[in-house]
Amino acid sequence: MTDQEYEQFHNEKYAELDTRFKIGATKLLSKTLDETTKQEIRDAHAKHGAKWIHSTPGGHFFFGMGIRNLLRQNGFTDADAGGNLDDYYCQLLEVAVGVRQP
């Protein structure tokens, strides 16, 4: 998958999410993440674009798992996210740190 296809896929998946889900999840993430982590996400996004998660310490498997579990523990389930939070959590983080429009 090219970078453009990757970004398009995730943009389309994010657009499918229920607005209330997006608002609640991004509020949770925004209040939970510390400023250092938010800045690390902004920096990684600026440098690596849509694939920023793969350049962060812990990346998709550790950092991403923690984020997905945080969402699940707070009522934002995979079922609410089209069956798989993997396709949406990065975009939710991007909104929470201000690098993506809601």
BAROSE-746256 format. One record per residue (C-alpha): residue number from 1; residue in one letter; z, y, x. Coordinates in Angstrom, 3 decimals, decimal comma. Example, Ala and Ser with C-alpha at 12.3 -4.5 7.8 and 13.67 -1.06 7.14 Angstrom:
% residues 2
<roke num="1" residu="A" c3="7,800" c2="-4,500" c1="12,300"/>
<roke num="2" residu="S" c3="7,140" c2="-1,060" c1="13,670"/>
END
This chain:
% residues 102
<roke num="1" residu="M" c3="0,000" c2="0,000" c1="0,000"/>
<roke num="2" residu="T" c3="-0,953" c2="3,387" c1="1,414"/>
<roke num="3" residu="D" c3="1,546" c2="6,241" c1="1,527"/>
<roke num="4" residu="Q" c3="-0,326" c2="7,926" c1="-1,320"/>
<roke num="5" residu="E" c3="-0,272" c2="4,758" c1="-3,461"/>
<roke num="6" residu="Y" c3="3,430" c2="4,272" c1="-2,728"/>
<roke num="7" residu="E" c3="4,245" c2="7,818" c1="-3,803"/>
<roke num="8" residu="Q" c3="2,050" c2="7,594" c1="-6,906"/>
<roke num="9" residu="F" c3="3,646" c2="4,294" c1="-7,957"/>
<roke num="10" residu="H" c3="7,161" c2="5,729" c1="-7,699"/>
<roke num="11" residu="N" c3="6,207" c2="8,997" c1="-9,392"/>
<roke num="12" residu="E" c3="4,781" c2="7,044" c1="-12,322"/>
<roke num="13" residu="K" c3="7,861" c2="4,809" c1="-12,540"/>
<roke num="14" residu="Y" c3="10,184" c2="7,825" c1="-12,434"/>
<roke num="15" residu="A" c3="8,204" c2="9,557" c1="-15,197"/>
<roke num="16" residu="E" c3="8,881" c2="6,540" c1="-17,459"/>
<roke num="17" residu="L" c3="12,670" c2="6,929" c1="-17,255"/>
<roke num="18" residu="D" c3="14,565" c2="8,262" c1="-20,243"/>
<roke num="19" residu="T" c3="15,519" c2="11,926" c1="-19,723"/>
<roke num="20" residu="R" c3="19,184" c2="11,306" c1="-20,572"/>
<roke num="21" residu="F" c3="19,307" c2="8,508" c1="-17,995"/>
<roke num="22" residu="K" c3="17,807" c2="10,808" c1="-15,338"/>
<roke num="23" residu="I" c3="20,208" c2="13,656" c1="-16,084"/>
<roke num="24" residu="G" c3="23,320" c2="11,482" c1="-16,127"/>
<roke num="25" residu="A" c3="22,408" c2="9,502" c1="-13,031"/>
<roke num="26" residu="T" c3="21,472" c2="12,547" c1="-10,973"/>
<roke num="27" residu="K" c3="24,671" c2="14,352" c1="-11,988"/>
<roke num="28" residu="L" c3="26,684" c2="11,321" c1="-10,872"/>
<roke num="29" residu="L" c3="24,861" c2="11,145" c1="-7,546"/>
<roke num="30" residu="S" c3="25,092" c2="14,878" c1="-6,937"/>
<roke num="31" residu="K" c3="28,852" c2="14,946" c1="-7,444"/>
<roke num="32" residu="T" c3="29,471" c2="11,691" c1="-5,535"/>
<roke num="33" residu="L" c3="27,432" c2="12,270" c1="-2,373"/>
<roke num="34" residu="D" c3="29,039" c2="14,368" c1="0,327"/>
<roke num="35" residu="E" c3="27,141" c2="17,318" c1="1,787"/>
<roke num="36" residu="T" c3="26,412" c2="15,498" c1="5,061"/>
<roke num="37" residu="T" c3="24,720" c2="12,631" c1="3,227"/>
<roke num="38" residu="K" c3="22,783" c2="15,049" c1="1,035"/>
<roke num="39" residu="Q" c3="21,515" c2="16,860" c1="4,121"/>
<roke num="40" residu="E" c3="20,560" c2="13,585" c1="5,820"/>
<roke num="41" residu="I" c3="18,480" c2="12,681" c1="2,756"/>
<roke num="42" residu="R" c3="16,817" c2="16,121" c1="2,754"/>
<roke num="43" residu="D" c3="16,028" c2="15,822" c1="6,453"/>
<roke num="44" residu="A" c3="14,671" c2="12,279" c1="6,124"/>
<roke num="45" residu="H" c3="12,552" c2="13,310" c1="3,132"/>
<roke num="46" residu="A" c3="11,150" c2="16,299" c1="5,026"/>
<roke num="47" residu="K" c3="10,222" c2="14,090" c1="7,968"/>
<roke num="48" residu="H" c3="9,064" c2="10,892" c1="6,220"/>
<roke num="49" residu="G" c3="8,074" c2="11,912" c1="2,678"/>
<roke num="50" residu="A" c3="8,272" c2="9,322" c1="-0,082"/>
<roke num="51" residu="K" c3="9,241" c2="6,537" c1="2,339"/>
<roke num="52" residu="W" c3="12,305" c2="8,406" c1="3,630"/>
<roke num="53" residu="I" c3="14,727" c2="5,641" c1="2,539"/>
<roke num="54" residu="H" c3="13,250" c2="3,310" c1="5,157"/>
<roke num="55" residu="S" c3="14,152" c2="5,743" c1="7,944"/>
<roke num="56" residu="T" c3="17,827" c2="6,255" c1="7,059"/>
<roke num="57" residu="P" c3="20,768" c2="4,365" c1="8,564"/>
<roke num="58" residu="G" c3="21,312" c2="1,355" c1="6,355"/>
<roke num="59" residu="G" c3="18,080" c2="2,141" c1="4,540"/>
<roke num="60" residu="H" c3="17,135" c2="0,335" c1="1,371"/>
<roke num="61" residu="F" c3="19,298" c2="-2,725" c1="1,939"/>
<roke num="62" residu="F" c3="22,713" c2="-1,223" c1="2,679"/>
<roke num="63" residu="F" c3="22,660" c2="2,444" c1="1,679"/>
<roke num="64" residu="G" c3="20,313" c2="1,737" c1="-1,214"/>
<roke num="65" residu="M" c3="22,388" c2="-1,217" c1="-2,400"/>
<roke num="66" residu="G" c3="25,479" c2="0,963" c1="-2,443"/>
<roke num="67" residu="I" c3="23,680" c2="3,602" c1="-4,501"/>
<roke num="68" residu="R" c3="22,299" c2="1,047" c1="-6,951"/>
<roke num="69" residu="N" c3="25,751" c2="-0,521" c1="-7,333"/>
<roke num="70" residu="L" c3="27,322" c2="2,914" c1="-7,873"/>
<roke num="71" residu="L" c3="24,819" c2="3,575" c1="-10,641"/>
<roke num="72" residu="R" c3="25,440" c2="0,172" c1="-12,240"/>
<roke num="73" residu="Q" c3="29,232" c2="0,566" c1="-12,082"/>
<roke num="74" residu="N" c3="28,884" c2="3,859" c1="-13,930"/>
<roke num="75" residu="G" c3="26,743" c2="2,530" c1="-16,770"/>
<roke num="76" residu="F" c3="23,254" c2="3,154" c1="-15,391"/>
<roke num="77" residu="T" c3="21,927" c2="-0,386" c1="-15,566"/>
<roke num="78" residu="D" c3="18,766" c2="-2,090" c1="-14,413"/>
<roke num="79" residu="A" c3="17,895" c2="-2,684" c1="-18,081"/>
<roke num="80" residu="D" c3="18,029" c2="1,070" c1="-18,695"/>
<roke num="81" residu="A" c3="15,712" c2="1,556" c1="-15,722"/>
<roke num="82" residu="G" c3="12,873" c2="-0,658" c1="-16,839"/>
<roke num="83" residu="G" c3="14,532" c2="-3,774" c1="-15,462"/>
<roke num="84" residu="N" c3="14,950" c2="-2,778" c1="-11,816"/>
<roke num="85" residu="L" c3="16,772" c2="0,195" c1="-10,279"/>
<roke num="86" residu="D" c3="14,863" c2="-0,435" c1="-7,029"/>
<roke num="87" residu="D" c3="11,878" c2="1,423" c1="-8,474"/>
<roke num="88" residu="Y" c3="13,886" c2="4,521" c1="-9,414"/>
<roke num="89" residu="Y" c3="16,976" c2="5,156" c1="-7,313"/>
<roke num="90" residu="C" c3="15,228" c2="7,048" c1="-4,501"/>
<roke num="91" residu="Q" c3="13,719" c2="9,504" c1="-6,966"/>
<roke num="92" residu="L" c3="17,134" c2="9,975" c1="-8,594"/>
<roke num="93" residu="L" c3="18,589" c2="10,716" c1="-5,154"/>
<roke num="94" residu="E" c3="15,773" c2="13,165" c1="-4,438"/>
<roke num="95" residu="V" c3="16,599" c2="15,107" c1="-7,605"/>
<roke num="96" residu="A" c3="20,317" c2="14,978" c1="-6,826"/>
<roke num="97" residu="V" c3="19,785" c2="16,575" c1="-3,409"/>
<roke num="98" residu="G" c3="17,159" c2="19,071" c1="-4,546"/>
<roke num="99" residu="V" c3="13,924" c2="17,771" c1="-3,007"/>
<roke num="100" residu="R" c3="12,379" c2="16,688" c1="-6,323"/>
<roke num="101" residu="Q" c3="12,150" c2="18,458" c1="-9,653"/>
<roke num="102" residu="P" c3="13,966" c2="16,705" c1="-12,516"/>
END
